[in-house]
Amino acid sequence: MTTSESQELPVTYADIERARERLDDDSVVKQTPIERSSSLDEFVGGEVYLKMEHLQWTGSFKTRGAYNKIRQDVDRGVENFVAASAGNHAQGVALAATTCGADSTIFMPKDAPQAKVDATRGYGATVELVGKDFQETMGRAKEAVEDTDAEFVHAYDDLDIIAGQGTLGTEMYHDLPDVDTVVVPIGGGGLMSGVSTAIKHLSPETRVVGVQATGAETVHESLDKGMPVTLDEVNTIADGIATGGISETTLRIMEQNVDEVVTVTDTEIARAILLLMERAKQVVEGAGAASVAAILSADLDVTDETVMPLLCGGNLDMTQLREVLIHAMTRRQQLLSLRVRIDDHPGVMEEISGIIADQGANIHDVRHERSVHDLDIGEAYLVFDVETSGAEHAQAIIDAVRAADYPVDDIDPG
């Protein structure tokens, strides 16, 4: 993906170094740790060091770019800022503006996670919930600054924003100078543009890999066409990278600095979220987990490498966490829905419940289904929602029910 001939780019490493000098307040932006994950080592056959930017003050890298821009603008006399965001950029702008003594108004999609809305307000911003997706919200935010003295803070199409995000790349390099591959999520490309600029300046031989969610993928087509492509709609649990488009600036930088881009599904992202919770004891949102999903996928080989996935955000809404856990646990057959065909008479439910209990499983719910076209008169389905320890336990339960001469199907196969 990188070009053989280097071209002058709109953001340089010198810009990133100047941004680092501005980000000298640990109460606004702090250095986040890295942590080796022996569990992920085993999964990928390499050495995995997690860059834990989700532990940043706002739960995201976004404050780096926002503060770099807003600090300069306030010094020039700007007092009001407007931004559009699904959540993380919103919090970064809100914290940066408040810290610099300015006002901020953040436009967020109507379905933005409530935790991110509340946090943005908590950092001092006024929040306007408009639009069904990021692109519509962006349009409304830009309209709001017309004929006003407010400054619009773009989430990724801004040189100062990109330079600020680039400070994370410098930090990643100094954390682990011998890293072979860094993996960075891509939404609009601001984070990747900044990080890749820093990494390629400090360590040109390090492989820089981007990752997008399949429901919001734009980079491959943009590269093919040589211009930014915008999606009409996006569909992914990774709302932090669900921008539905990149910019000419970020495309240009990524063309030169990024070695390859892979995509991951929501199922792969959900698996990564659960794995990070179980093995690394870290709660990471979909965008943040995408980098781990990438190294676990068949599309990215990091065998025998030292690899650093960037966990870029940790603002996971509890409602979304529940949905992710249910989805991931169902795929692993830790949550099992069994449909058993029975002769509908007293005592059958008790008997089958006993069979399941004898296997050491917990029944969450059970219900009758009688109005089903393939049932004969006097028959019914019993549907059991069962908690298991995994696929082997699930199969043992199914085998036990079948051994009692009951036809049974797993209606939520993993």
C-alpha positions as semicolon CSV with decimal commas, in nm:
position;residue;x (nm);y (nm);z (nm)
1;M;0,000;0,000;0,000
2;T;0,288;0,236;0,070
3;T;0,433;0,407;-0,234
4;S;0,792;0,356;-0,341
5;E;0,855;0,728;-0,382
6;S;0,803;0,943;-0,075
7;Q;0,602;1,259;-0,128
8;E;0,572;1,564;0,093
9;L;0,269;1,515;0,314
10;P;0,050;1,777;0,485
11;V;0,142;1,653;0,835
12;T;0,507;1,600;0,924
13;Y;0,684;1,450;1,220
14;A;0,787;1,803;1,318
15;D;0,415;1,888;1,352
16;I;0,371;1,588;1,581
17;E;0,668;1,691;1,796
18;R;0,519;2,040;1,837
19;A;0,190;1,878;1,939
20;R;0,377;1,672;2,200
21;E;0,512;1,993;2,350
22;R;0,158;2,130;2,383
23;L;0,029;1,811;2,545
24;D;0,232;1,872;2,860
25;D;-0,057;1,859;3,105
26;D;-0,100;1,509;3,254
27;S;-0,449;1,602;3,371
28;V;-0,559;1,632;3,006
29;V;-0,349;1,367;2,827
30;K;-0,138;1,107;3,002
31;Q;0,104;0,845;2,879
32;T;-0,081;0,514;2,866
33;P;0,085;0,179;2,939
34;I;0,156;-0,127;2,728
35;E;0,102;-0,478;2,857
36;R;0,219;-0,815;2,727
37;S;-0,061;-1,067;2,678
38;S;0,059;-1,426;2,707
39;S;-0,289;-1,549;2,616
40;L;-0,287;-1,360;2,287
41;D;0,072;-1,477;2,232
42;E;-0,061;-1,833;2,219
43;F;-0,346;-1,743;1,985
44;V;-0,128;-1,571;1,724
45;G;0,208;-1,742;1,767
46;G;0,395;-1,420;1,837
47;E;0,453;-1,164;2,110
48;V;0,154;-0,936;2,167
49;Y;0,187;-0,605;2,351
50;L;-0,140;-0,420;2,401
51;K;-0,118;-0,041;2,380
52;M;-0,381;0,053;2,636
53;E;-0,496;0,394;2,517
54;H;-0,847;0,306;2,637
55;L;-0,711;0,400;2,980
56;Q;-0,672;0,762;2,866
57;W;-0,868;1,015;3,078
58;T;-1,164;1,029;2,839
59;G;-1,137;0,658;2,760
60;S;-0,999;0,738;2,414
61;F;-0,711;0,888;2,216
62;K;-0,932;1,168;2,087
63;T;-0,827;1,425;2,348
64;R;-0,478;1,433;2,195
65;G;-0,593;1,584;1,868
66;A;-0,869;1,795;2,016
67;Y;-0,643;1,961;2,270
68;N;-0,369;2,023;2,014
69;K;-0,616;2,211;1,794
70;I;-0,823;2,389;2,058
71;R;-0,521;2,509;2,259
72;Q;-0,388;2,691;1,952
73;D;-0,729;2,829;1,853
74;V;-0,801;2,964;2,201
75;D;-0,461;3,135;2,203
76;R;-0,577;3,306;1,880
77;G;-0,898;3,425;2,047
78;V;-1,157;3,155;1,960
79;E;-1,408;3,105;2,241
80;N;-1,669;2,865;2,097
81;F;-1,624;2,523;1,939
82;V;-1,863;2,288;1,761
83;A;-1,804;1,921;1,675
84;A;-1,987;1,616;1,545
85;S;-1,916;1,279;1,699
86;A;-2,053;0,936;1,783
87;G;-1,896;0,976;2,126
88;N;-1,519;0,966;2,171
89;H;-1,431;1,278;1,971
90;A;-1,716;1,447;2,156
91;Q;-1,556;1,381;2,492
92;G;-1,214;1,487;2,370
93;V;-1,343;1,819;2,239
94;A;-1,551;1,879;2,551
95;L;-1,257;1,819;2,787
96;A;-1,014;2,019;2,575
97;A;-1,247;2,317;2,539
98;T;-1,338;2,324;2,908
99;T;-0,973;2,295;3,011
100;C;-0,885;2,586;2,781
101;G;-1,171;2,799;2,917
102;A;-1,386;2,780;2,602
103;D;-1,743;2,666;2,531
104;S;-1,831;2,361;2,319
105;T;-2,143;2,226;2,153
106;I;-2,135;1,866;2,037
107;F;-2,375;1,720;1,781
108;M;-2,421;1,345;1,828
109;P;-2,636;1,088;1,642
110;K;-2,969;1,013;1,802
111;D;-2,861;0,656;1,872
112;A;-2,528;0,751;2,031
113;P;-2,455;0,535;2,340
114;Q;-2,602;0,701;2,647
115;A;-2,279;0,654;2,842
116;K;-2,093;0,864;2,584
117;V;-2,365;1,132;2,582
118;D;-2,356;1,158;2,961
119;A;-1,977;1,168;2,969
120;T;-1,966;1,445;2,707
121;R;-2,203;1,656;2,911
122;G;-1,998;1,575;3,219
123;Y;-1,691;1,729;3,056
124;G;-1,880;2,056;3,015
125;A;-2,024;2,046;2,663
126;T;-2,374;2,119;2,541
127;V;-2,501;1,811;2,353
128;E;-2,745;1,817;2,060
129;L;-2,881;1,476;1,953
130;V;-2,955;1,496;1,578
131;G;-2,926;1,268;1,277
132;K;-2,962;0,896;1,224
133;D;-2,591;0,843;1,153
134;F;-2,256;1,018;1,167
135;Q;-2,275;1,171;0,819
136;E;-2,613;1,335;0,884
137;T;-2,498;1,455;1,224
138;M;-2,184;1,602;1,065
139;G;-2,395;1,799;0,818
140;R;-2,611;1,944;1,094
141;A;-2,305;2,044;1,297
142;K;-2,147;2,224;1,002
143;E;-2,472;2,413;0,943
144;A;-2,466;2,526;1,304
145;V;-2,136;2,712;1,268
146;E;-2,237;2,906;0,957
147;D;-2,252;3,282;1,019
148;T;-2,118;3,239;1,374
149;D;-1,781;3,294;1,540
150;A;-1,763;2,928;1,646
151;E;-1,485;2,701;1,519
152;F;-1,575;2,360;1,380
153;V;-1,354;2,079;1,513
154;H;-1,352;1,798;1,258
155;A;-1,303;1,450;1,394
156;Y;-1,030;1,358;1,145
157;D;-1,004;1,599;0,850
158;D;-0,789;1,856;1,027
159;L;-0,409;1,886;1,027
160;D;-0,387;1,981;1,395
161;I;-0,614;1,690;1,490
162;I;-0,396;1,448;1,291
163;A;-0,076;1,584;1,446
164;G;-0,222;1,547;1,793
165;Q;-0,320;1,187;1,729
166;G;0,032;1,132;1,598
167;T;0,170;1,182;1,949
168;L;0,027;0,838;2,022
169;G;0,243;0,690;1,747
170;T;0,554;0,847;1,897
171;E;0,457;0,705;2,233
172;M;0,400;0,359;2,086
173;Y;0,744;0,360;1,927
174;H;0,918;0,463;2,249
175;D;0,717;0,200;2,439
176;L;0,856;-0,075;2,217
177;P;1,120;0,036;1,962
178;D;1,170;-0,318;1,828
179;V;0,803;-0,373;1,738
180;D;0,754;-0,550;1,404
181;T;0,389;-0,462;1,340
182;V;0,148;-0,206;1,481
183;V;-0,226;-0,249;1,421
184;V;-0,446;0,061;1,427
185;P;-0,825;0,093;1,379
186;I;-0,943;0,321;1,098
187;G;-1,262;0,526;1,096
188;G;-1,204;0,855;0,921
189;G;-0,830;0,795;0,919
190;G;-0,713;1,074;1,150
191;L;-0,570;0,836;1,408
192;M;-0,405;0,616;1,148
193;S;-0,265;0,917;0,961
194;G;-0,102;1,055;1,273
195;V;0,022;0,725;1,412
196;S;0,158;0,603;1,079
197;T;0,339;0,932;1,019
198;A;0,517;0,900;1,353
199;I;0,594;0,529;1,320
200;K;0,729;0,551;0,966
201;H;0,951;0,848;1,062
202;L;1,095;0,673;1,367
203;S;1,103;0,316;1,235
204;P;1,047;0,287;0,857
205;E;1,080;-0,093;0,869
206;T;0,788;-0,136;1,112
207;R;0,478;-0,271;0,937
208;V;0,173;-0,047;0,985
209;V;-0,160;-0,228;0,947
210;G;-0,502;-0,064;0,952
211;V;-0,828;-0,236;1,040
212;Q;-1,184;-0,146;0,949
213;A;-1,518;-0,301;1,036
214;T;-1,681;-0,469;0,735
215;G;-1,999;-0,267;0,790
216;A;-1,808;0,062;0,761
217;E;-1,529;-0,026;0,518
218;T;-1,418;0,255;0,289
219;V;-1,039;0,247;0,256
220;H;-0,999;-0,030;-0,002
221;E;-1,247;0,125;-0,244
222;S;-1,104;0,472;-0,183
223;L;-0,758;0,344;-0,273
224;D;-0,888;0,172;-0,584
225;K;-1,064;0,488;-0,703
226;G;-0,793;0,726;-0,589
227;M;-1,046;0,940;-0,403
228;P;-1,242;0,920;-0,075
229;V;-1,554;0,704;-0,088
230;T;-1,847;0,774;0,144
231;L;-2,100;0,509;0,240
232;D;-2,472;0,585;0,240
233;E;-2,507;0,396;0,567
234;V;-2,292;0,201;0,808
235;N;-2,370;-0,103;1,019
236;T;-2,126;-0,207;1,289
237;I;-2,105;-0,240;1,666
238;A;-1,778;-0,046;1,647
239;D;-1,940;0,298;1,657
240;G;-1,604;0,468;1,717
241;I;-1,490;0,379;1,363
242;A;-1,831;0,400;1,197
243;T;-1,762;0,727;1,015
244;G;-1,860;0,588;0,676
245;G;-1,585;0,781;0,502
246;I;-1,231;0,915;0,504
247;S;-1,096;1,247;0,374
248;E;-0,863;1,342;0,092
249;T;-0,600;1,434;0,349
250;T;-0,614;1,108;0,542
251;L;-0,630;0,904;0,221
252;R;-0,317;1,074;0,092
253;I;-0,125;1,008;0,414
254;M;-0,241;0,647;0,440
255;E;-0,146;0,579;0,076
256;Q;0,214;0,655;0,165
257;N;0,246;0,534;0,525
258;V;0,017;0,234;0,568
259;D;0,136;-0,107;0,453
260;E;-0,198;-0,289;0,445
261;V;-0,558;-0,272;0,560
262;V;-0,770;-0,566;0,676
263;T;-1,138;-0,587;0,767
264;V;-1,310;-0,767;1,052
265;T;-1,672;-0,862;1,110
266;D;-1,885;-0,766;1,407
267;T;-1,870;-1,129;1,518
268;E;-1,491;-1,112;1,521
269;I;-1,502;-0,782;1,710
270;A;-1,743;-0,927;1,968
271;R;-1,512;-1,222;2,017
272;A;-1,219;-0,987;2,072
273;I;-1,413;-0,781;2,329
274;L;-1,495;-1,095;2,525
275;L;-1,142;-1,231;2,497
276;L;-0,993;-0,905;2,624
277;M;-1,229;-0,912;2,920
278;E;-1,152;-1,272;3,005
279;R;-0,779;-1,292;2,935
280;A;-0,649;-0,935;2,965
281;K;-0,906;-0,810;3,218
282;Q;-0,969;-0,504;3,003
283;V;-1,307;-0,359;2,901
284;V;-1,268;-0,222;2,548
285;E;-1,529;-0,090;2,303
286;G;-1,576;-0,225;1,953
287;A;-1,341;0,021;1,783
288;G;-1,074;-0,051;2,040
289;A;-1,110;-0,427;2,008
290;A;-1,094;-0,419;1,627
291;S;-0,713;-0,430;1,632
292;V;-0,717;-0,749;1,838
293;A;-0,985;-0,895;1,613
294;A;-0,748;-0,828;1,322
295;I;-0,453;-1,020;1,465
296;L;-0,685;-1,310;1,546
297;S;-0,823;-1,318;1,192
298;A;-0,699;-1,528;0,904
299;D;-0,627;-1,213;0,702
300;L;-0,335;-1,093;0,912
301;D;-0,036;-1,316;0,990
302;V;0,181;-1,200;1,281
303;T;0,344;-1,538;1,352
304;D;0,686;-1,498;1,519
305;E;0,645;-1,120;1,525
306;T;0,633;-0,864;1,801
307;V;0,301;-0,695;1,741
308;M;0,126;-0,403;1,910
309;P;-0,252;-0,377;1,867
310;L;-0,384;-0,035;1,966
311;L;-0,676;-0,046;2,208
312;C;-0,792;0,301;2,115
313;G;-1,115;0,329;2,315
314;G;-1,283;0,190;2,625
315;N;-1,619;0,369;2,630
316;L;-1,839;0,061;2,604
317;D;-2,207;0,127;2,670
318;M;-2,356;-0,127;2,910
319;T;-2,647;-0,203;2,679
320;Q;-2,405;-0,273;2,397
321;L;-2,187;-0,478;2,631
322;R;-2,485;-0,699;2,711
323;E;-2,560;-0,749;2,341
324;V;-2,197;-0,828;2,265
325;L;-2,173;-1,077;2,549
326;I;-2,493;-1,254;2,448
327;H;-2,377;-1,275;2,087
328;A;-2,027;-1,395;2,172
329;M;-2,143;-1,646;2,434
330;T;-2,404;-1,784;2,195
331;R;-2,135;-1,834;1,932
332;R;-1,931;-2,025;2,190
333;Q;-2,241;-2,223;2,297
334;Q;-2,218;-2,094;2,652
335;L;-2,573;-1,975;2,593
336;L;-2,782;-2,245;2,433
337;S;-3,140;-2,246;2,306
338;L;-3,280;-2,599;2,277
339;R;-3,610;-2,679;2,107
340;V;-3,752;-3,011;2,218
341;R;-4,053;-3,175;2,046
342;I;-4,287;-3,334;2,299
343;D;-4,627;-3,493;2,350
344;D;-4,798;-3,209;2,535
345;H;-4,905;-3,355;2,867
346;P;-4,828;-3,287;3,235
347;G;-4,485;-3,385;3,369
348;V;-4,286;-3,361;3,045
349;M;-4,136;-3,021;3,122
350;E;-4,032;-3,142;3,465
351;E;-3,872;-3,455;3,320
352;I;-3,666;-3,270;3,058
353;S;-3,570;-3,001;3,309
354;G;-3,439;-3,278;3,531
355;I;-3,230;-3,421;3,247
356;I;-3,073;-3,080;3,186
357;A;-3,015;-3,025;3,558
358;D;-2,845;-3,366;3,586
359;Q;-2,589;-3,237;3,336
360;G;-2,504;-2,948;3,569
361;A;-2,657;-2,678;3,350
362;N;-2,866;-2,380;3,458
363;I;-3,199;-2,312;3,282
364;H;-3,257;-1,938;3,236
365;D;-3,596;-1,965;3,071
366;V;-3,841;-2,220;2,930
367;R;-4,150;-2,168;2,717
368;H;-4,411;-2,365;2,522
369;E;-4,465;-2,319;2,148
370;R;-4,787;-2,477;2,028
371;S;-4,890;-2,269;1,725
372;V;-4,630;-2,413;1,487
373;H;-4,739;-2,551;1,149
374;D;-4,530;-2,871;1,160
375;L;-4,672;-2,992;1,492
376;D;-4,938;-3,263;1,509
377;I;-5,242;-3,233;1,732
378;G;-5,136;-3,292;2,093
379;E;-4,772;-3,195;2,029
380;A;-4,571;-2,889;2,135
381;Y;-4,221;-2,755;2,141
382;L;-4,045;-2,675;2,466
383;V;-3,772;-2,415;2,420
384;F;-3,508;-2,408;2,692
385;D;-3,256;-2,122;2,725
386;V;-2,963;-2,284;2,901
387;E;-2,630;-2,163;3,038
388;T;-2,339;-2,401;2,975
389;S;-1,963;-2,405;3,024
390;G;-1,899;-2,432;2,650
391;A;-1,938;-2,644;2,335
392;E;-1,856;-2,982;2,496
393;H;-2,101;-2,922;2,780
394;A;-2,366;-2,809;2,531
395;Q;-2,325;-3,126;2,326
396;A;-2,348;-3,342;2,640
397;I;-2,684;-3,181;2,726
398;I;-2,818;-3,237;2,374
399;D;-2,702;-3,599;2,380
400;A;-2,870;-3,658;2,718
401;V;-3,204;-3,521;2,598
402;R;-3,185;-3,732;2,281
403;A;-3,098;-4,040;2,488
404;A;-3,434;-3,995;2,659
405;D;-3,600;-4,026;2,314
406;Y;-3,685;-3,658;2,272
407;P;-3,614;-3,493;1,934
408;V;-3,405;-3,184;2,010
409;D;-3,245;-2,906;1,802
410;D;-3,001;-2,632;1,891
411;I;-3,180;-2,331;1,743
412;D;-2,891;-2,090;1,809
413;P;-2,591;-2,285;1,674
414;G;-2,244;-2,151;1,748
